[in-house]
Amino acid sequence: LPSNIAGRISAMMTLAGSPIVARRRVALPLTFSAILSLALLCSSCPCWGSGSAFSGAGLLHRALPGLQWKYGGASVGVASGGPAQGRSRLLGCRGSATSSVASGESALDRAAAVVGPRTTVIIGGGPAGLATAIWLAKRGYTGIKVYDRLAEPPDSDDPTAWSDTARFYLIGLGGRGQKALKALGVWDDVARYATPVRGRKDWAPGAGPDEGTERLATDKPYTTMVLPRDRLAGALLHIARSQHSGAISVEYGVECSGVSWEDSAASGDVARLQLQRCALQPSQGVRGSDIAPDSEGCNVDGAPFEEVADFLVGADGAARNVADAVERAEGRGVARLVGRSFRVTRYTDDNVRVYKTVPMKLPDGWRGDINYSARTKDGRVNFDALPADGDGNYCGVLLLRESDPLAQADAPPEELRALLDDVLPQFSPLVPDDVLRAIAKKPPSRLPSFRFVGPRLHHRGSTVLLGDAIHTVKPYFGLGANTALEDVSILGAALDAAGDDIPAAVRGFTRARAGEAEALVRLSRGLDRPGTLGFL
């Protein structure tokens, strides 16, 4: 098997049923626009833990130099003039996957006040769930109820809530995410909390402190904007409550413990949800400090209650309670027998990594608008740092193998210092001893495992899933929030095309996104897997 990235892409595509032929012009069926989706997302988002070789344009430039891809009837060139040129040309190409956002944009622009379902329930109060609620309210829907099992995000304007850089989980919003938020009419409200990232400075394995390579992307149509995930959620929550209080209610600390479906004489197909209020722990005060918060259960607080939804949106990400309920329900139906059921494909993680966040203050002379990265040749350490604000405060992510002694809680601080001095000498002086002791003491955070939903993303005529609930990946390749926000735009386009007929709209959403959800997860997993496993 070939050992370069082009070989990995070919292997992934072949397994997915669409072999690539290595020649100057390559035909990609529309269902695999995810390959371009990955490139477009990576080209405008920092790639945590992967090094600059795995940026979107860098990946395609190194793997497929000079190729012309025929995509959706249009020729899409992969520039051979360097990573920066590759980024700009990919992002500006005709017929690219970003065109789907444009349809979402026009959908909201054209949407008049409509009579939506009597009750819409959204499980998940993160960025995707809140964006969905705002989108539906702008369409004229009322009776929108959002529930989330974690604590409410802090006020985005509260400076004390965002002063602890070590608790930040930063996300980079690239072209797709920004387009989706602009289509929703909220980008200006979000952008004031974000910090631009205009390039990367990377140290190759073994490079000295003064041997980093800096690359700026000055010709990109979109500048990546970085902010804490929960600050994005807090900004959207403020918009939902201040501008759409008559249509949207949001309640945190409520877990969905089960869902059943039934036919109602009054409303037709409905979802009946079992909900439970949780007694949140103080450690859950900042929601986004962990990428995969599966271990945070619900400590029951009070009697359970029910909601009946004419329209149910599962946007609960890694918690995946709605997806699990749908899978159980479909496992008892005829669709399971004919292979057309809703299924969750879960992968065993054979490259398990955990991380600890590292707050840093940049010294004078260091740029405060780029992504800093370094890694070791043996793969023990990957380190990436992004700006937490515009004042030189950065949040680094120290990515280690799960079995690494220094990845554990209460690790010896003197050994952690020795590791930083040895393999990250350019960053070690930026971490004071008291901060280092806190890093060594705290337990590691986990990355999510790869999984996707398909071949359907909906159940019956009342339920649809989106965001991380349908395509869960590690945050290496610029996916995650950007794809989830675009899902919201595409759901809006499906509602527009269906004239707000919910059963028709959820079927349309499946047609638009199921192939991409699978392909994006499979390709991302293939690039993440160690050695030849990446081809399997």
TORNU-83894 format. One record per atom (N, C-alpha, C, CB): x, y, z. Coordinates in steps of 0.1 Angstrom, whole numbers, plus 5000, padded with zeros to 4 digits. Glycine has a CB too. Layout:
BEGIN
XYZ...
# end
This chain:
BEGIN
500849885000500050005000500950125000499150005012500450234993501250354993501250415007500750454983502350495010502450555023502250705024503850525029501850765013501550905013500050935015502050975000499751065016498351095019497451065008498351245023498051084995497151054984496750904984497951074971497650814989497250674990496150665000498450594994496250735011495250725022493850775016495650805034493850885009492650935004492050834994492851064997492950774985492450674976491850554983493550624967492550514994492050395001490650425008493050355012490550545014489250575020488150585010489450715027488450644998487450654988487050524982487950744977488050434981487750304975486850224985489050224973487150234998486350165007484950225007486950175021484850355005483450415005482750384992483650565007483350314983482650274970482950364959481250274973483950454959484250544948485750544946483650684951486350454940487850454938488350574930488350324932489450624934490050734926490950674916490750834936490950724904491950684894493050794894491250664880494250754895495350854896495650904882496650794903495051004878495351074865495151224867494551014854495351294856495351444857493951494860495851504845492851424856491551464859490851354867490751504846490251384878489651284887488151314888490351274900487251224887485851244888485451214902485051164878484851304909484251274923482751284922484851374933482051184926480651194927480251294938479951054929479051344936478551444946478551404960477251494942478251274962478151224976479451224983477651074976480551244976481851254982482451394981482851154976481551494981482051634982482651654996480851724980482551555004483151565017484651575016482851445026485251525006486751535004487051685003487251454992486251754994486451894994486051965006485751954982484951915012484551975025485651975035483351905031486351865036487451855045488551955042488051705045488851965029489952055025489552195028490252045010488252235025487852375028487852405042486452395022487352305050487352335065488752345070486552225072489652255066490952255071491752375067491752125067491452425055492152535050491952665058491852565035490852665065490552785073490452765088489252845068490852645092490852625107492152565111489752525110492652605123493852545128493652395130494252605142494752315129494652175130495352125143495252095118494652115153495252075166495951945165494152075177497151935170497751805172498251745159496951715179498251815148498551745136499751805129497351745127500151925132501251985125500752045111502251885122501552135106501152205094500952115082502152315091501652005082501451915071500051865069502351795072499251875080497851825079496851945078497551745091497352065075496352165072495652125059497052305070494452185056493752135045494452155032492452215044494952275029495652305017496952225017495852445014497652225028498852155029498652005026499452165043497651945031497351805029497151775014496151755036496251855007496051834993497251874984494751914989497951984988499052024980500151914980499652154985500351854992501451754993501051624987501851735007499751594988499251464984498951464969498051424992498351574963497851564950498251694942496351564950499551714941500051844935499651844920501551854936499051964917498751994903497551924897499851954895496851844906495651774901494551864897495151664911493651834888492451904886491251804889492251944870490451844899489351764903488151814896489151764919487351714891486051754885485051724895485851674871484351824900483451814911482151884908484051874924481051814908479751874906479651944892479451974917480351894882480351954869481252064867478952004867482052104877482952214876484352164879482652334885485352214872486752174874487252254886487652194862487852184896488352244908489852214908487652194921490652314908492152304907492752294921492752414900493652204923494452194935495752264932494752054940495952384937497152464933498452394936497052604939499352414927500752354930501752464933501152284918501252584937502152694939502452714954501652814933502152624963502352644977501152634985503152764979501252614998500052595006499152725007500552565020499752845007498952955008498052974995499753085010498752944983497952954971496852844970498852944959497252724975496252624975495052654983496852494981495252714995494152755003493252854996494652825016493852954990492953054984492253004972493853174980492852924964492252874952491152774956493252814943491352694966490352594970489152664975490852494980489352764983488252834989487452924979488752925001488152954968487453034958486952954946488353134953487052814947486652734936485152734933487152594937484852714920483452704916482952564919483252734901481652554923481052424925481552354938481352334914482152424947482652364959481552334969483752454966481852254979480852214989480352334997481452114999480952444997480452565004479252624998481552675005478952584985477752634979476452594986477652594965476552494994475352445001474952555012475552315008475952625017475552735026474752845020476752785033475052865007474352975000472852944999474952994986472552814997471152774997470452805010470952634993471252775021470652805034470452955036471652755045471353035031471253185032470053225025472553245025469753185013468553225006467353175013468653184991467453055019466253005026465753095037466552865031466653145045466253235056465853365050467453245066466553415040466153545034464653535029467053585023464353425023463053415017461953375026463053315006462353325038461353265047460453375053461953185058459153375050458153455056457753395069456953485047456953465077456453405089455553295086455653515098455853175091455053055088454452995101455952955081453452915099452952845110453652715112451352825109454552705121455352585123454652495132456752625128455352385136454752285145454352355158455652175147453452295165452952355178454152355188451752285184454852245189455952235198457152175191455552155210458252255192459552205187460452185199460152295176461052065201462052045211463452015205461551925220464352095210465752075206466552025218466352205201467151905217467951845227469451885224467851695229470051965232471352015230471352175230471951965217471952235240472052375240473352435237471552425254474152365229475452415224475252505212476452305221476352535205476152625193475152575183477452645187475252445180474352385169472852395174474652245165472552355186471252355191470652495192471152295204471452595197470952725198470852795184471952805207471752765175471652825162470352765155472852785153470052645157468852585151467552655157468752435154467552685170466452745176466252885170466652755191467352965169467253095163466753095149468653165164467352995141466952985127465452965126467652875120464852865134463452835134462652955138463152715143463053025149462353145153462253255143462953205166463353265135463353365124462453325113464753395119462153195112461253145102459753175106461452995099459553205119458253225124457753115133457353245113458553015136458152915145458052965159459152795145457152915167457052945181456952815189455753025184456952815202456952695210458152615209455752615206459352685208460652615206461252605220461652695197461552475224462052445237463452385236461152365246464452435242465852385241466152335255466852495237466652205256467152145268468552095266466252035272469352115277470752075277471152015291471752185273471851905291472151845304473251915312472551705302474051995305475152065312474752195318476352085303475652265324475352395330475252505319476452435340474552605323474352715313475752785311473352825319476052815298477352885296477353025303477652895281478553065307478653195313478353305303480053225318477953425309477653545301478953575292477253665310478753585279479853615271480553755274479453615256479853845280480353975284480953975298479354075282480953865305481553865318483053835318480753755327483853935320485253915319485853815329486054045321485253805341485753705351485553565346485153735364484553535338484253405334485253355324482853395328485953445317486853405306488253435309486453465293488553465322489953495326490753375328489953585338490153255331490853135333491153065320490153045343492253095314492553045300492652895300493853115295493152835311493352695311492052615309493952655324490852675311489652605310488952625297488652655321489652705288489052725275489152605266489752845268488152575258488152485247487952575235487052365248488952605228488952705217488552635204490252775215487752705196487352655183487652755172485852615182488052715160488352805149487152805139489652765142486552925137485452935128486052985115484453035133485952895105486452925091485352975082487152805085485552955069484653015060483252955061485052985046483152825063481852765064481052805077481952615064481752805088481052855100480652995100481952825112481553085094481253225093480053245083482453305088480053175072478953195063477653155070479153105050477653045077476352995083475953105094476652865090476853155101476453255111475953385105477553285121476653425094476153535086474753515081477153575075474553395075473153365070472153375081473153225064472553345093471653345105471453495110472153255116472353585105472253725110472853745123470853765110473853665128474353675141475853695141473953565150476553695129477953695129478553815136478453685115478053925134478654045141478554035156477854175136477553975161477453955176478453855181476053905179478853755173479753655176481253705174479553525169481453775163482853815159483553895170482853885146482753975177483454065187484153995198482454165192483753865200484453785210485553695205483453695217485853705192486753615185488053685182486153555172489153605181490453655178490953605164491453625189491453685155491853635142493153545143492053745132493153445135494353365134494753365119494153215139495953425116496253455102497353365097496753595101497753265104498753175099499253085110499953255094500353025108500952925117502452935118500452785113502952905130504352885131504652755137505053005140505352665130505452525133506952495135504852445122507252415145508552355147508552205143508952375162509352175133509452035130510051955141510252015116509951825142510551745152512051765152510251595150512551795164514051815166514451955163514751725157513552045158513952185155514352265168512852255147515252355167515652435179514652545181517052485177514752615192513752725195513752825185514152785209514752855178514852955168514652905153516153035168514152785152514052715139512652695135514852585139511652765140510352745136510052805123509352805146509152755115508752805102507452875103508752695091507353005099506153085100505553095086506453215106504253065085503553085072502253165075503152945066502153275067500953355069500053335057501353505070498753335059497753315048497153455046496653205051497753535038497353675037496253685026498453765034496153585017495253595006494053515007495953554993493653465019492453385021491253475021492553305034490153425015488953505015488353515029487953455006488653425038488153425052489353405061487053315054489353495071490353475082489753395093490853615087490453285097489953205108489753285121490853085111488653275127488353345140488253245151487153435138488953265162489053175173488353235185490553135176487553145192486953185204486653065212485653275202486353075225485952955233484652905228485952995248484452775227483252715223482052775231483252565224482252785244481152825253480852975252481452795267481853055247481553195245480653205233482853275244480853125223479953115211478553085216480453025201478552975224477152935229476553045237477352805237477353115246476753225254476253335245477853275263476953365234476453475226475153435219477553505215475053315214473853265208472653255218474053125201473053215230471953215241471453355244472553155254472353455244471853585246470953635235473053685247471253605223470453635211469053565212471153605198469053435216467853365217466953425227468053215220467453465239466653515250466253665248467353505263467153745242466953885241466053925229468253965241466253845218465553875206464353785202466453875194464353665209463253565205462653505217463853465196462553585228462053525240460553475239462053635251459853535230458453485228458353355221457653595221459453315214459453195206460253085212459853215192461353115220462353025224462453025239463753055218462452905245462852895260463952795260461552845268464952825269466152745270466352705285467452815265466552585288466752535301467952435302465452465307468852475311470052385312469852295325471352475313470752205326470652105337469452015335470552175350469151975323468051885320468551785310466751965314468451655314468851545305467751475299469751445313467851435286466851355280467251215283466851385264466351145290466651005294466050905285466250985308465150945276464450845267463550915258463750745275463250855246462350905236461550795231463050985225460250815229459450715222458550795212458450635232458050725202457350785191455950725190458050775178454950805186453650765185452850845175452950765199451750805171450850875163449750945171450150785152449551075169448651155176447451195166449251285182446251185171445151215163445151365160443851185170445651445169445651595167446851635158445651665180448051575161449251625155449951535145450251665165449451415144450151315136451251255143450651375123452451235137453551175142454251265153454651135132454451215165455051305176456051215183453951355185456951295190457951225198457651265213459451275194457651165221457451175235458751165243456351075241459151265249460551275256460351255271461251395252461251175277461351165291462551255295461551015296462351345304463351445308463551435323462951585303464751475327465151465341466051585344465851335344465651665355466551775359467751715367465751875368468851785365470151735371470651835382471151715360471151785392471851865402473351875397471751805416473651995391474952005385476052025396474952125376477251975393478351985402479052115399479251865401479852175408480552295405481552285394481352335418482152165392483052135381482452155367483752005382481052145367480352165354480052305351479152075354480652395358480252535356480752595343480852625367481852535337482252575324482052455315483752625324481152465306480652345298481752295289479452385291482452385282483252345271484652305274483352445261485052285287486352245291486752115287486552265306485852025283486151895278485451865265485651785288486251815255485651795242484651685242486751765232484951585250484051465251483551445265484751335245482551515269482151515283481151395286481451635287481451275281480551165283480451115297480951045274481551145305481551095318480751175328483051085323480251285324479451375333478051325332479551525328477651255342476251205343475351305349476251065350474051265350473051345356472751295370471751345347473051375380472651345393471151395395473551415404470251305396468851335396468451435406468051205398467651535402467251645411465751665408468051775409464851595415463451615414462851505405463151755408461551525403460751425396460951435381459251425399460951325373461051345359459851405353461351205352459951455341458751515334458851475319458651665336457751505312457651465298457451595289456551365296457851585277457451675267457051605254458651775263456051655248455551595235455951695224454051555235456751645214457251735204456651695190458751735203456151795183455751765169456951765160454751875164458051835165459251835157460451825168459451965149461251725166462351695176463651705168462251555183464551785173465951805168466951755178466251955163467651655174468751605183470051665179468851445181470551755188471751835186472651815199471551985183472551695205473151675218474551615217472351585226475151615205476651585203477051455209477451695209478151465217478751335223477751265232480051375229476851335238475851275247475051175240474951375254474651205227473951115218472751045223474951025212472051095233470851025239469751015228470351105251469551115220468451105210468850995200468251235203470151005195470550905185470450765190472050925181470750735203470650605209469250565209471250605223468350655213466850625213466350585200466050735219466750665190466350635176466850495172466750735166468050465175468650335171467950225177470150335174467550235190466850135196465450115190466650165211464850225187463450215181463550155167462850355180464550185159464650135146465049985146465550215137465749955156466249815157465049715159467149795169463849765162462749675163461849685151461849715175462249765140461349785129461849705117461249925126460949715106461249645094462449705087460049655085462649835089463749905082465049835085463850045086465249785097466449715101466749595092466449675116465649525089465749405081466249435067464549325081465849545062466149575048467349665046464949635041468049695057469249775057469049915055470049715046467849975057467650115055467350185068466550135045467750125079467450185092468450295095467350085102468050365106468950465112469950385120468150565121471250395118472250325125473350415129472850205116473950385141475150465146476350375144474950505161477250405135478450335133479550385143478950335119479950305152480950345162482250275159480450315176483350355160484650295157485450285170485450385147486250175172487150165183488350255180487650015185488750335190489850435188491150355190489750545198491850335179493150275180494350375180493350175168494050495182495050605184494650695195495350685171494450635207493850705218494850815223493450615230494350935224495051045229494251125239495551145218494951175249494251265259495051395259494251205273494551495265495151625265495051705278494651715253495951795280495851885291496052025285496951855302495352125290495452255285496552335292494052335286497252415285498452485290498252635287499752435283497852715298497852865295499152925294497052925307499353025285500653085283500353235281501353025271501353315284501453455280502653475271501553545293502353525259503453535249504353645253502853565235505653635251506553745254506553845242508053685255507153955245507354055235508054005222508054185240507554045211508153995198507453875192509553965201506553805199505853695194504553745188505653585205504153695176502853735171501753675179502753685156500753755181499553715188498353675180499153815198498653655167497553615157497853495149497253735149498653405154498953285147498853165156500353285140498753045150498752915156500152865158497852815149500552835170501952785173501752635174502552845185502752555168502652405169504052345169501752355158504152235176505352155176504952005179506352215186505851915176505651775179506951705179504651715169506951585185508151505186508151395175508351435200509251345171509351255160508751115164510851235156508851085177508350955181506850955183509050905194506151075182504751075183504251095198504150965177505251105207504851115221504051235224506051095230504551355218503951485222503551555209505051565230502351615210501851715200501451835208500751655191501851945203501452075211500952175201502652125219499852235204499252345196498752455205498152295186498952575201498452685209497752785201499652755217496652835206495852935199495553055208494452875194495353175202495053295210493753285218495153415202493753315231492553315238491953455238492853275253492753555235492253695234493253765225492053755248493053895224493953985216495054045224493154085210495253995237496254055246497453965248495654085259497653865239498853775241498653655250499953855246497453635255497153515263496753405253495953545273497453295255497253175246496753055254498553145238496052965248495752835254496352725246494152825255497352655251497952545245497252415248499452545248497452325239496852185241498052085240495752155231498352025251499451925252498751785250500251935266499051725238498351605235499351485237497951605220498951385245499751275249499051145247500251295263499751035247499150905246498450885260500150795243497350805260496650785272497450715283495450695269498450635279499250555288500450635293499650425282500650755288501850835292501750865307501950955283502750845315502750875329502451025331504050845336502851115322502651255324501251305320503751335317500551205314499151235310498151215322498751165298498651165333497751125344497551245353498351005351496551225362496351325373497451305383494951305379497851415389498851415399500251365393498451335411500551405381501851365375502951445382501851395360504151395383505251475389505551595382506451385391505451715388505651835380507051855376505351955389508051795383509451815379509751725366510351765390508951615365509151535353508451605341508551395355507351665343506651745333507551855328505251795337508151925337509052035334510251985325509652105346510751875329511951815322511451775308512451685329510251725306509751695293509651825284508451625293509051925290508952055282510252115279508052155290511152105288512552165285513152085274513352155298512951955273513551865264512951885250513551725268511651875249511051865236510251985231510051745235509952075241509352205237510052315244507852195242511352335241512152435248511752575245513652425244511052595233510552725230509352775238510252735215508652675243507352705251507552685266506252605246508552605270508652575285508852705293509852485287509652805288509852925296508553005298510953015290507552985289506353055290505353005300505653065276505752895307504852825316505452845330504552675313504952935339505552955352505352825361504853065359506152815371506152695379504752665386507152705390504052765391502752745397501752695387502252875403501852745374500952695364501252555360501052795351502552525360503052385356502552285367504552385355502552325379502152235390500652205388502352295404499852315385498452295383498152205371497752425381498952215360498752135348499051985352499652175337500151965359500551825363499451765372501851825370498851845381497851795390496551755384497651895401496051825374494751805369494651675361494251925361493451615361493351495352493251535337492051415356493551435329493451475314492051475309494251375306491851545298490551545291490651455279490151685287489551395275489551295264489051355251488751175268489451295240488951335227487851235224490051325216486851275216485751185212486251075202484651265206485550965202485850865192485050895180485450725198485550835169484850865156483550785155485850825144482550845150481250775147480450855138480550755161479550795131478650865122477250795122479150875108476250865118474950815117474550795102473850905124473850695099473350665085472750535084474550685075472150505073471950585061470850695062471650495049470150695073469250805075469550885087467750745077469351015086469551105097468251145104470351235092467151085100465851125106465150995110465051205096464151015118463250895123461850945121463550855137461050855114459650885111459551025105458750875124458551095108458351225101458651345111457051235095459051315123459151415133460451445139458251385144461551365136462751375143463951375133462951255152464951465136466151475128467251505137466051595117468451455133469751485141470651565132470351355145471551645139472551725132473751745141471951855127474751805135475951835143476751715147475551915155477451725158478251615163477451485165479051655175476151495166475351385168475351295156473851425172475651345144475651265132477051245126474751325122478051325130479351315125480351355136479551395112480851265144481751285155483151255151481351205168484051355152485451345148486251405158485651405133487551375158488551445166488751585160489851365167489151675168489251815163490551845156489051915174491151745149492351775142492251845129493051645140491151825122491051855108490151975105490651745100489852055115489052175113487552145111489552255102487152025116485651995115484952045127485551845113483951965132483252005144482252115142484252035154482552225149481652335150481252395136482152445158482252405127481952455114480952365106483252465105481152235106480252145100478852145106480752005099478852155119477552155127476752285123477852155142477452395122476752525119476252515105477652645121476952455096476452435082475252345082477652385073475352245090474152155091472852235094474352045102472952335103471852415106471352495094472152515117472252545086471852615073471152525064473152675067471652405063471152305053469752255058472052185051469552245071468252205076467252325072468252185091467652445073466852555070466452555055467452685073467452515046467252505032466252395029468552485025466352285037465452175035463952215039465852045043463852285050462552335054461952425043462652405067462852515037462352605027461852525015463452705023462652425011462352354999461052275001463452254995460752225013459652145016458452235020459952055027458552365020457452445024457052425039456252425016458052395047457952375061457052245064457252495068456952155055456452025058457551945064455851955044457351915077458451865085458851725080458051845100457951625077458351495072459151515059457151405070458751595050459451615038460851675040458651695028460851775050462151845052463151755058461851965061462751665068463751575074464351475064463251505086463451435055463951345044464951415035462751285036464651545032465551625024466851645031464851755021466851665044468051685051468951555050467851725066468351445052469051315051469751305037468151195053468951335026469551325013470751425011468451365002470651535018471751635016472951605024471251775020472851535036473951535045474451395049473551605058473651285047474051155051475351105045472951055049475451125032476751085025477951155030476551105010477751285032478851365037479251335051478551515036478251305060478551265074479451145074477251245082479051045066479850925066481250945060479150815058481351015049482651025042483551105050482451095029483051215057483951295065484551225077483151425070483751145083484151065095485150955090483051005102484850885079485750785075487150835070485150705064487050945063488351005058489151065070488051125048488451125080489151185091489851075100488251265100489050965101489550855109490750785102488450745111490650775088491750715081493050795083491450705067492950935083494151015085494651015099493851155081493750975109494150975123494850845127492950995131494550735120494950605125496450595122494250495117497150515131498650505130499050405120499250465144500150435113500750345103499850305093501250225111499950175089499150115078497650105082499649985074497350115095495950105099495150215092495850115114495850325089495150435082494550395069496050545080494950285063494350245050493250145052495450175042492950095064492049975066490650025069492549885077
# end
